[in-house]
């Protein structure tokens, strides 16, 4: 059952969805901004983590600004005879992969594993894909390069 949030919790969550204050006491700053106290802010984050509503709370690296300006979504066909969880976990363990999902196939589109591969050049991306193909034995894939970024923001819930 979805959790009901108080008005103050919604205010805290709305503020936490953005950038944290650049200070030595970001949670105390958020508490002051929202009319809460620091213990309430920390308790809310801890409760959501404990309940499994959030997996982690951390920084987001803007990979393009950090020199990893080339990326591609790669769609892979695992097929019925392979353990898709094992293949997905092997790929997800690679540092060059930021996202890894298993999805259902559709008629005319046989791909069931999707990875977001990051590199410093288009050649890097191809090298990583070639390496993944060799390591997993998957040779049926489609590299979907981005043409233009239209939106890249975190989800806002409140």
Backbone as CSV, one residue per row, in Angstrom:
resi,resn,N_x,N_y,N_z,CA_x,CA_y,CA_z,C_x,C_y,C_z
1,UNK,0.846,-1.175,0.000,0.000,0.000,0.000,0.893,1.241,0.000
2,UNK,0.579,2.230,-0.839,1.390,3.441,-0.882,1.361,4.180,0.454
3,UNK,2.478,4.758,0.775,2.594,5.514,2.017,1.960,6.891,1.844
4,UNK,1.283,7.342,2.857,0.732,8.704,2.879,1.753,9.604,3.572
5,UNK,2.038,10.733,2.947,3.012,11.666,3.506,2.302,12.873,4.091
6,UNK,2.853,13.363,5.201,2.336,14.597,5.801,2.759,15.775,4.920
7,UNK,2.172,16.927,5.174,2.542,18.124,4.412,4.021,18.446,4.586
8,UNK,4.533,18.307,5.779,5.949,18.621,6.024,6.847,17.597,5.325
9,UNK,6.446,16.311,5.325,7.223,15.292,4.611,7.228,15.574,3.111
10,UNK,6.097,15.982,2.574,6.041,16.341,1.148,6.978,17.518,0.855
11,UNK,6.991,18.473,1.740,7.869,19.634,1.570,9.336,19.200,1.593
12,UNK,9.679,18.327,2.510,11.048,17.803,2.595,11.398,17.037,1.325
13,UNK,10.500,16.150,0.892,10.761,15.350,-0.306,10.878,16.227,-1.550
14,UNK,10.035,17.249,-1.643,10.113,18.169,-2.774,11.501,18.819,-2.821
15,UNK,11.994,19.199,-1.660,13.311,19.842,-1.587,14.438,18.840,-1.845
16,UNK,14.309,17.617,-1.374,15.341,16.590,-1.576,15.458,16.155,-3.029
17,UNK,14.401,16.365,-3.825,14.448,15.982,-5.237,15.389,16.864,-6.046
18,UNK,15.718,18.024,-5.529,16.636,18.926,-6.222,18.056,18.737,-5.723
19,UNK,18.894,19.697,-6.055,20.278,19.658,-5.589,20.324,19.925,-4.095
20,UNK,21.205,19.220,-3.407,21.399,19.477,-1.984,22.137,20.798,-1.807
21,UNK,21.888,21.488,-0.719,22.641,22.711,-0.453,24.140,22.405,-0.376
22,UNK,24.936,23.292,-0.917,26.390,23.136,-0.901,26.918,23.716,0.404
23,UNK,26.799,22.914,1.454,27.219,23.369,2.780,27.662,22.153,3.597
24,UNK,28.201,22.446,4.753,28.628,21.363,5.653,27.426,20.711,6.337
25,UNK,26.260,21.361,6.290,25.068,20.844,6.973,23.846,20.865,6.047
26,UNK,23.893,20.112,4.949,22.791,20.201,3.977,21.432,19.774,4.527
27,UNK,21.396,18.786,5.402,20.112,18.327,5.926,19.533,19.309,6.936
28,UNK,20.395,19.953,7.699,19.929,21.014,8.601,19.419,22.198,7.789
29,UNK,20.086,22.508,6.686,19.641,23.597,5.818,18.261,23.290,5.236
30,UNK,18.073,22.062,4.778,16.774,21.658,4.224,15.707,21.723,5.313
31,UNK,16.055,21.312,6.503,15.104,21.376,7.616,14.659,22.825,7.843
32,UNK,15.605,23.756,7.870,15.252,25.166,8.056,14.361,25.667,6.910
33,UNK,14.669,25.267,5.687,13.888,25.717,4.521,12.451,25.199,4.546
34,UNK,12.254,24.029,5.125,10.942,23.376,5.067,10.149,23.456,6.359
35,UNK,10.718,24.067,7.389,10.011,24.168,8.657,10.087,22.909,9.497
36,UNK,11.042,22.053,9.183,11.235,20.815,9.948,12.480,20.963,10.808
37,UNK,12.856,19.878,11.451,14.168,19.867,12.103,15.014,18.791,11.428
38,UNK,16.317,18.864,11.637,17.227,17.963,10.939,16.898,16.501,11.212
39,UNK,16.485,16.181,12.426,16.147,14.792,12.767,14.981,14.287,11.913
40,UNK,13.996,15.154,11.641,12.869,14.751,10.795,13.328,14.454,9.370
41,UNK,14.210,15.287,8.845,14.708,15.085,7.486,15.453,13.762,7.402
42,UNK,16.362,13.544,8.322,17.156,12.309,8.319,16.288,11.081,8.564
43,UNK,15.304,11.199,9.443,14.415,10.064,9.730,13.598,9.694,8.486
44,UNK,13.123,10.693,7.752,12.348,10.426,6.551,13.192,9.694,5.508
45,UNK,14.395,10.169,5.268,15.278,9.498,4.301,15.579,8.077,4.773
46,UNK,15.873,7.912,6.040,16.172,6.584,6.587,14.968,5.653,6.483
47,UNK,13.775,6.151,6.792,12.566,5.322,6.705,12.316,4.857,5.272
48,UNK,12.489,5.765,4.314,12.274,5.401,2.911,13.298,4.372,2.446
49,UNK,14.503,4.488,2.938,15.545,3.505,2.594,15.204,2.158,3.229
50,UNK,14.845,2.165,4.491,14.495,0.931,5.206,13.293,0.241,4.572
51,UNK,12.294,1.031,4.148,11.084,0.479,3.530,11.318,0.003,2.097
52,UNK,12.469,0.343,1.513,12.761,-0.053,0.145,12.220,0.901,-0.904
53,UNK,11.662,2.043,-0.467,11.148,3.024,-1.431,12.290,3.676,-2.201
54,UNK,13.446,3.792,-1.561,14.657,4.255,-2.248,15.755,3.239,-1.974
55,UNK,16.599,3.009,-2.989,17.706,2.064,-2.829,18.917,2.731,-2.213
56,UNK,19.140,3.969,-2.641,20.312,4.676,-2.158,20.058,6.163,-2.257
57,UNK,20.902,6.908,-1.614,20.831,8.357,-1.649,22.235,8.821,-1.939
58,UNK,22.449,9.423,-3.110,23.816,9.796,-3.469,23.870,10.848,-4.546
59,UNK,25.069,11.164,-4.924,25.316,12.180,-5.939,25.094,11.607,-7.332
60,UNK,24.766,12.487,-8.257,24.650,12.127,-9.658,25.788,12.782,-10.416
61,UNK,26.547,11.987,-11.121,27.637,12.495,-11.927,27.109,12.808,-13.322
62,UNK,27.319,13.994,-13.794,26.952,14.376,-15.157,28.044,13.857,-16.076
63,UNK,27.819,12.658,-16.640,28.886,11.945,-17.334,29.463,12.725,-18.511
64,UNK,28.649,13.507,-19.225,29.195,14.269,-20.346,30.225,15.292,-19.863
65,UNK,29.916,15.964,-18.759,30.836,16.967,-18.224,32.089,16.335,-17.618
66,UNK,32.009,15.040,-17.303,33.151,14.329,-16.727,34.003,13.640,-17.801
67,UNK,33.690,13.899,-19.070,34.500,13.342,-20.150,33.964,12.071,-20.777
68,UNK,32.796,11.617,-20.348,32.184,10.408,-20.905,31.030,10.847,-21.791
69,UNK,31.364,11.496,-22.902,30.373,12.142,-23.736,29.730,11.270,-24.789
70,UNK,30.097,10.004,-24.878,29.502,9.123,-25.887,28.814,7.971,-25.179
71,UNK,27.571,7.751,-25.572,26.833,6.651,-24.966,25.871,6.075,-25.986
72,UNK,25.440,4.886,-25.694,24.465,4.229,-26.566,23.659,3.235,-25.747
73,UNK,22.390,3.146,-26.076,21.555,2.084,-25.535,21.805,0.880,-26.433
74,UNK,22.113,-0.245,-25.823,22.336,-1.463,-26.608,21.247,-2.455,-26.232
75,UNK,20.518,-2.895,-27.242,19.472,-3.897,-27.066,20.054,-5.253,-27.447
76,UNK,19.958,-6.222,-26.550,20.540,-7.555,-26.744,19.431,-8.593,-26.775
77,UNK,19.619,-9.638,-27.572,18.693,-10.777,-27.563,19.353,-11.906,-26.797
78,UNK,18.788,-12.211,-25.637,19.321,-13.305,-24.822,18.758,-14.630,-25.311
79,UNK,17.462,-14.683,-25.530,16.835,-15.920,-25.982,16.382,-16.793,-24.829
80,UNK,15.606,-17.799,-25.166,14.997,-18.686,-24.168,15.983,-19.626,-23.482
81,UNK,17.085,-19.963,-24.144,17.986,-20.989,-23.622,19.037,-20.448,-22.648
82,UNK,19.030,-19.177,-22.359,20.013,-18.572,-21.464,19.334,-18.044,-20.206
83,UNK,20.090,-17.980,-19.126,19.608,-17.404,-17.872,19.735,-15.885,-17.974
84,UNK,18.630,-15.209,-18.249,18.673,-13.763,-18.478,19.151,-12.997,-17.248
85,UNK,18.806,-13.473,-16.046,19.276,-12.787,-14.837,20.799,-12.856,-14.730
86,UNK,21.375,-14.012,-15.015,22.833,-14.164,-14.922,23.541,-13.290,-15.954
87,UNK,23.029,-13.257,-17.172,23.637,-12.422,-18.208,23.490,-10.954,-17.827
88,UNK,22.311,-10.561,-17.386,22.085,-9.174,-16.979,22.977,-8.753,-15.831
89,UNK,23.142,-9.624,-14.850,24.001,-9.296,-13.705,25.456,-9.156,-14.130
90,UNK,25.905,-9.996,-15.060,27.284,-9.896,-15.558,27.503,-8.563,-16.264
91,UNK,26.547,-8.157,-17.064,26.680,-6.875,-17.754,26.568,-5.706,-16.785
92,UNK,25.641,-5.795,-15.860,25.437,-4.714,-14.890,26.667,-4.491,-14.014
93,UNK,27.508,-5.494,-13.877,28.710,-5.364,-13.049,29.793,-4.523,-13.719
94,UNK,29.658,-4.253,-14.999,30.674,-3.496,-15.734,30.577,-2.014,-15.384
95,UNK,31.709,-1.372,-15.121,31.657,0.047,-14.742,31.194,0.963,-15.870
96,UNK,31.293,0.526,-17.115,30.879,1.362,-18.239,29.372,1.328,-18.483
97,UNK,28.665,0.508,-17.729,27.217,0.372,-17.891,26.524,1.017,-16.702
98,UNK,25.656,1.992,-17.007,24.941,2.691,-15.939,23.538,2.137,-15.717
99,UNK,22.923,1.575,-16.733,21.571,1.042,-16.629,21.535,-0.323,-17.311
100,UNK,20.787,-1.240,-16.715,20.666,-2.576,-17.289,19.279,-3.108,-16.933
101,UNK,18.482,-3.387,-17.963,17.104,-3.817,-17.758,16.785,-5.045,-18.600
102,UNK,15.941,-5.907,-18.052,15.367,-7.007,-18.817,13.916,-6.626,-19.083
103,UNK,13.513,-6.753,-20.351,12.147,-6.401,-20.746,11.582,-7.491,-21.643
104,UNK,10.275,-7.490,-21.788,9.636,-8.463,-22.658,9.902,-8.113,-24.117
105,UNK,10.009,-9.145,-24.927,10.152,-8.934,-26.367,8.786,-8.614,-26.968
106,UNK,8.810,-8.105,-28.174,7.588,-7.797,-28.919,7.731,-8.357,-30.323
107,UNK,6.638,-8.625,-30.999,6.732,-9.119,-32.379,7.569,-8.172,-33.242
108,UNK,8.551,-8.732,-33.932,9.429,-7.932,-34.774,10.578,-7.278,-34.028
109,UNK,10.629,-7.424,-32.716,11.699,-6.837,-31.899,12.097,-7.887,-30.855
110,UNK,13.125,-8.701,-31.135,13.438,-9.852,-30.290,14.318,-9.547,-29.075
111,UNK,14.652,-8.295,-28.869,15.623,-7.940,-27.833,14.970,-7.880,-26.457
112,UNK,15.651,-8.499,-25.473,15.084,-8.564,-24.131,15.988,-8.027,-23.030
113,UNK,17.214,-7.623,-23.369,18.127,-7.036,-22.395,18.614,-5.705,-22.951
114,UNK,18.594,-4.682,-22.102,18.996,-3.341,-22.525,20.060,-2.806,-21.585
115,UNK,21.140,-2.292,-22.169,22.221,-1.715,-21.383,22.512,-0.309,-21.903
116,UNK,22.840,0.600,-20.987,23.300,1.934,-21.376,24.808,1.919,-21.200
117,UNK,25.516,2.019,-22.323,26.979,1.910,-22.341,27.569,3.309,-22.525
118,UNK,28.569,3.628,-21.705,29.214,4.945,-21.749,30.685,4.805,-22.117
119,UNK,31.148,5.712,-22.950,32.554,5.741,-23.342,33.003,7.170,-23.579
120,UNK,34.303,7.321,-23.805,34.838,8.650,-24.065,34.828,8.989,-25.547
121,UNK,34.584,8.006,-26.382,34.524,8.229,-27.829,33.597,7.178,-28.426
122,UNK,33.138,7.402,-29.667,32.311,6.371,-30.302,33.049,5.029,-30.385
123,UNK,34.368,5.077,-30.586,35.158,3.849,-30.615,35.152,3.116,-29.298
124,UNK,35.148,3.860,-28.192,35.063,3.245,-26.863,33.779,2.440,-26.725
125,UNK,32.676,3.046,-27.133,31.385,2.363,-27.014,31.407,1.066,-27.811
126,UNK,31.903,1.113,-29.037,31.955,-0.096,-29.867,32.873,-1.142,-29.251
127,UNK,34.012,-0.712,-28.701,34.951,-1.634,-28.061,34.285,-2.330,-26.874
128,UNK,33.555,-1.580,-26.077,32.874,-2.142,-24.904,31.797,-3.134,-25.347
129,UNK,31.034,-2.774,-26.371,29.993,-3.677,-26.886,30.630,-4.955,-27.416
130,UNK,31.725,-4.827,-28.170,32.415,-6.016,-28.688,32.889,-6.916,-27.545
131,UNK,33.434,-6.299,-26.505,33.908,-7.063,-25.344,32.753,-7.778,-24.656
132,UNK,31.639,-7.078,-24.460,30.463,-7.696,-23.835,29.946,-8.858,-24.662
133,UNK,29.927,-8.688,-25.974,29.462,-9.762,-26.859,30.362,-10.992,-26.720
134,UNK,31.669,-10.779,-26.695,32.600,-11.912,-26.533,32.403,-12.595,-25.181
135,UNK,32.323,-11.801,-24.121,32.225,-12.361,-22.767,30.921,-13.106,-22.519
136,UNK,29.841,-12.653,-23.126,28.533,-13.267,-22.867,28.105,-14.247,-23.947
137,UNK,28.748,-14.186,-25.102,28.343,-15.021,-26.214,27.092,-14.516,-26.925
138,UNK,26.665,-13.301,-26.614,25.499,-12.722,-27.280,25.964,-12.000,-28.536
139,UNK,25.480,-12.450,-29.681,25.926,-11.824,-30.927,24.789,-11.155,-31.689
140,UNK,23.602,-11.160,-31.102,22.457,-10.504,-31.725,22.111,-9.284,-30.875
141,UNK,22.488,-8.109,-31.375,22.243,-6.881,-30.626,22.089,-5.711,-31.585
142,UNK,21.529,-4.632,-31.065,21.371,-3.399,-31.837,21.907,-2.255,-30.990
143,UNK,22.814,-1.466,-31.561,23.350,-0.294,-30.872,22.495,0.901,-31.269
144,UNK,21.856,1.504,-30.288,20.957,2.636,-30.518,21.634,3.896,-29.989
145,UNK,22.283,4.630,-30.881,22.995,5.845,-30.473,22.025,7.008,-30.352
146,UNK,22.276,7.861,-29.379,21.453,9.052,-29.215,21.716,10.014,-30.357
147,UNK,20.664,10.600,-30.859,20.782,11.627,-31.888,20.801,13.000,-31.227
148,UNK,19.895,13.180,-30.255,19.804,14.453,-29.562,19.149,14.203,-28.209
149,UNK,19.630,14.870,-27.172,19.033,14.755,-25.848,17.925,15.782,-25.720
150,UNK,16.724,15.321,-25.435,15.578,16.207,-25.328,15.270,16.567,-23.880
151,UNK,15.509,15.635,-22.975,15.248,15.899,-21.569,16.101,14.955,-20.740
152,UNK,16.673,15.491,-19.689,17.418,14.641,-18.767,17.311,15.270,-17.392
153,UNK,16.317,14.825,-16.656,16.104,15.319,-15.307,15.695,14.143,-14.429
154,UNK,15.849,14.323,-13.158,15.363,13.321,-12.221,13.848,13.427,-12.136
155,UNK,13.219,12.336,-11.809,11.778,12.314,-11.645,11.385,13.179,-10.450
156,UNK,10.321,13.953,-10.587,9.785,14.747,-9.487,8.444,14.150,-9.079
157,UNK,8.310,13.803,-7.828,7.105,13.152,-7.349,6.183,14.114,-6.611
158,UNK,6.740,15.210,-6.096,5.932,16.173,-5.336,6.237,17.569,-5.821
